[in-house]
Amino acid sequence: MALATSTVKFFSLLFSSFAIVQLAMAGDPDIVSDFVIPSNVTAVDGSFFTFTGMRALVGAAPPTALKVLKAGMAEFPALIGQSVSYAVLQYPAGTPNPPHTHPRSAELLFLIQGSLQVGFVDTTSKLFTQTLKPGDLFVFPKGLVHFQYNADAKNPALAVSAFGSANAGTISLPGTLFATGIDNNILATSFKTDVATIQALKVGLAPKP
């Protein structure tokens, strides 16, 4: 009986490992070399494979607005062709990460501190939600609209997200709809409202000077 239990545990861990590897390998084309060296890099040593951008988190004061520190191919060129990237997300009290999508990857979020309300909408318009506690993981399927919200009015939250692409991409729904110049009449008709409401939304989402 003990042997059977150990075998089940072993295969559970094995299948879990395969699932994690599959997520990491799912987004980008395979490369035919160990790694890709950008044309502007002349010499490669250990520092090329080291990303120090997250050091900014150490000892820093909590942000006053949602802050996302990314380690993707733009910030960390050693990730080109490696089908993986990370982001650290800091949520002040009462802060949302508004509805958005990642067109090239699923997102696996790990909550380190605080609590988060998370959710996504599938292609049948069904909403899946959950309240996360520290130590919880939640997966947002590739390309689906999703969000996170720190509903705690007093305490911040901190999470790390892994992506199965070196360049997962982010499409913000509020920004894409109301800050890209789509005609007011088209938006007003689409949302069954008036132009004045659309204009107010655009003003609210306009970049701050």
C-alpha positions as CSV (number, residue, x, y, z in Angstrom):
1,M,0.0,0.0,0.0
2,A,2.8,2.4,0.9
3,L,4.6,1.5,-2.4
4,A,1.4,2.3,-4.4
5,T,1.0,5.6,-2.6
6,S,4.6,6.5,-3.3
7,T,4.2,5.6,-7.0
8,V,1.1,7.7,-7.3
9,K,2.9,10.7,-5.7
10,F,5.9,10.2,-8.0
11,F,3.7,10.2,-11.1
12,S,1.7,13.2,-9.9
13,L,5.0,15.1,-9.4
14,L,6.2,13.9,-12.8
15,F,3.0,14.9,-14.6
16,S,3.0,18.3,-12.8
17,S,6.6,18.9,-14.0
18,F,5.6,18.0,-17.6
19,A,2.7,20.5,-17.4
20,I,5.0,23.3,-16.1
21,V,7.6,22.5,-18.9
22,Q,4.8,22.5,-21.5
23,L,3.6,25.9,-20.3
24,A,7.1,27.2,-20.6
25,M,7.6,25.8,-24.1
26,A,4.2,26.7,-25.5
27,G,4.6,30.2,-26.8
28,D,7.6,30.7,-29.1
29,P,9.2,28.9,-32.1
30,D,12.0,26.6,-31.4
31,I,15.6,27.8,-32.1
32,V,18.4,25.8,-33.6
33,S,21.1,26.9,-31.2
34,D,21.6,26.8,-27.5
35,F,20.7,30.5,-27.2
36,V,20.4,33.6,-29.3
37,I,23.0,36.4,-29.3
38,P,21.6,39.8,-30.4
39,S,23.6,41.5,-33.1
40,N,24.6,44.4,-30.8
41,V,26.3,42.0,-28.4
42,T,30.0,41.2,-29.1
43,A,31.0,39.1,-26.1
44,V,29.0,36.7,-24.0
45,D,29.7,35.7,-20.4
46,G,27.7,34.9,-17.3
47,S,26.4,38.5,-17.0
48,F,24.6,38.1,-20.3
49,F,22.4,35.4,-18.7
50,T,21.8,37.5,-15.5
51,F,19.0,40.0,-15.0
52,T,19.4,42.5,-12.2
53,G,16.3,44.6,-12.8
54,M,14.4,43.0,-9.9
55,R,17.0,44.4,-7.5
56,A,14.9,47.6,-7.6
57,L,12.3,45.8,-5.4
58,V,14.8,45.3,-2.5
59,G,14.2,47.9,0.2
60,A,12.1,50.1,-2.1
61,A,9.1,52.0,-0.7
62,P,5.7,50.5,-1.7
63,P,4.3,52.0,-4.9
64,T,1.2,54.2,-4.8
65,A,-0.2,52.7,-8.1
66,L,0.0,49.3,-9.7
67,K,3.6,48.6,-10.6
68,V,4.7,45.8,-12.9
69,L,8.4,44.9,-13.3
70,K,9.0,42.8,-16.4
71,A,11.8,40.4,-17.3
72,G,10.9,39.7,-21.0
73,M,13.1,39.6,-24.1
74,A,13.0,43.5,-24.3
75,E,14.4,43.8,-20.8
76,F,16.5,40.6,-20.7
77,P,17.8,39.7,-24.2
78,A,19.1,36.3,-23.1
79,L,15.4,35.2,-23.0
80,I,15.1,35.4,-26.8
81,G,14.2,32.0,-28.1
82,Q,13.8,30.5,-24.5
83,S,10.0,30.7,-24.4
84,V,9.9,32.0,-20.8
85,S,9.5,35.4,-19.1
86,Y,8.5,36.8,-15.7
87,A,6.8,39.8,-14.2
88,V,6.6,41.0,-10.6
89,L,3.3,42.8,-9.8
90,Q,2.9,45.1,-6.8
91,Y,-0.7,46.1,-5.9
92,P,-1.3,48.9,-3.5
93,A,-4.4,48.6,-1.3
94,G,-7.6,48.8,-3.4
95,T,-5.8,48.6,-6.7
96,P,-6.9,46.6,-9.8
97,N,-4.9,45.3,-12.7
98,P,-7.6,46.1,-15.3
99,P,-8.9,43.6,-17.8
100,H,-6.3,42.7,-20.3
101,T,-5.0,39.8,-22.5
102,H,-1.7,38.2,-23.3
103,P,-1.9,37.0,-27.0
104,R,1.1,34.8,-27.0
105,S,1.1,33.0,-23.7
106,A,-0.8,31.7,-20.7
107,E,0.0,33.4,-17.4
108,L,0.8,31.4,-14.2
109,L,0.4,33.8,-11.2
110,F,1.9,33.0,-7.8
111,L,0.6,35.2,-4.9
112,I,3.4,36.0,-2.4
113,Q,1.8,38.6,-0.1
114,G,-1.7,39.9,0.6
115,S,-4.9,38.7,-1.2
116,L,-6.2,39.0,-4.7
117,Q,-9.5,38.6,-6.5
118,V,-8.7,37.2,-9.9
119,G,-10.7,36.0,-12.8
120,F,-10.9,35.4,-16.6
121,V,-13.7,35.1,-19.2
122,D,-13.6,32.2,-21.6
123,T,-14.8,32.2,-25.3
124,T,-18.4,31.2,-24.2
125,S,-18.5,34.4,-22.0
126,K,-18.3,32.4,-18.8
127,L,-16.6,34.1,-15.9
128,F,-14.2,32.1,-13.7
129,T,-13.2,33.9,-10.4
130,Q,-11.2,33.1,-7.3
131,T,-9.9,34.8,-4.2
132,L,-6.2,34.0,-3.7
133,K,-4.2,33.8,-0.5
134,P,-0.4,33.7,-0.1
135,G,1.0,30.6,-1.6
136,D,-1.8,30.1,-4.2
137,L,-1.3,29.8,-7.9
138,F,-3.8,30.7,-10.6
139,V,-3.5,30.2,-14.4
140,F,-5.0,32.6,-16.9
141,P,-5.4,30.7,-20.2
142,K,-3.6,32.1,-23.3
143,G,-5.3,35.0,-25.0
144,L,-8.3,35.2,-22.6
145,V,-9.4,38.4,-21.0
146,H,-8.5,38.4,-17.3
147,F,-7.9,40.7,-14.3
148,Q,-6.6,40.9,-10.8
149,Y,-7.9,43.1,-7.9
150,N,-6.5,43.8,-4.5
151,A,-9.8,44.5,-2.7
152,D,-8.1,45.0,0.7
153,A,-8.4,48.6,1.6
154,K,-5.4,48.7,3.9
155,N,-2.8,46.1,2.8
156,P,-0.7,45.7,-0.4
157,A,-0.3,42.5,-2.4
158,L,2.6,41.1,-4.2
159,A,2.6,38.5,-7.0
160,V,5.0,36.9,-9.5
161,S,3.8,35.8,-13.0
162,A,5.4,33.3,-15.3
163,F,4.8,33.3,-19.0
164,G,5.4,30.6,-21.7
165,S,6.8,33.2,-24.1
166,A,9.8,35.6,-24.0
167,N,7.4,38.2,-25.4
168,A,3.9,37.4,-24.1
169,G,2.4,40.8,-25.1
170,T,-0.2,42.7,-23.1
171,I,-3.4,44.2,-24.6
172,S,-5.1,46.4,-22.1
173,L,-8.9,46.6,-22.8
174,P,-9.4,50.1,-21.3
175,G,-6.4,51.5,-23.1
176,T,-7.1,49.7,-26.4
177,L,-10.7,50.8,-26.5
178,F,-10.5,54.3,-25.2
179,A,-7.0,55.6,-25.7
180,T,-6.2,54.7,-29.3
181,G,-8.4,57.1,-31.2
182,I,-11.3,54.8,-32.1
183,D,-14.2,57.0,-33.2
184,N,-16.5,58.2,-30.4
185,N,-19.7,57.3,-32.4
186,I,-18.4,53.7,-33.0
187,L,-17.7,53.3,-29.3
188,A,-21.0,54.9,-28.2
189,T,-23.0,52.6,-30.5
190,S,-21.0,49.5,-29.5
191,F,-21.5,50.2,-25.7
192,K,-25.1,51.5,-26.1
193,T,-24.3,54.8,-24.5
194,D,-23.7,58.4,-25.6
195,V,-20.7,60.3,-27.0
196,A,-20.4,62.4,-23.8
197,T,-19.8,59.2,-21.8
198,I,-17.2,58.0,-24.2
199,Q,-15.4,61.3,-24.2
200,A,-15.4,61.2,-20.3
201,L,-13.8,57.8,-20.4
202,K,-11.2,58.9,-22.9
203,V,-10.3,61.9,-20.7
204,G,-9.9,59.6,-17.7
205,L,-7.6,57.2,-19.6
206,A,-5.5,59.9,-21.3
207,P,-1.8,59.7,-20.4
208,K,-0.9,62.0,-17.6
209,P,1.5,64.9,-18.6
